[in-house]
Amino acid sequence: MAMRVTVDKDLCIGAGQCVVTAPDVFDQDDDGLVELLTDTPGDGDAEAVRDAAHVCPARVISVEE
């Protein structure tokens, strides 16, 4: 089963840790809030996505595996 990622942009505080941790999956918009580049990252990004969810101070990243 493939990994599926969702984010709650309304609760994002713009810390940017997700972008630093998994830049192929997350970005920030002009307001500094999270943007999801893909909701089904490949196996090569799986560990980085899990780490990003863990380090997010607002806990807005959800990962389903």
Order of alpha helices (4+ residues) and beta strands (2+ residues): beta-alpha-beta-beta-alpha-beta
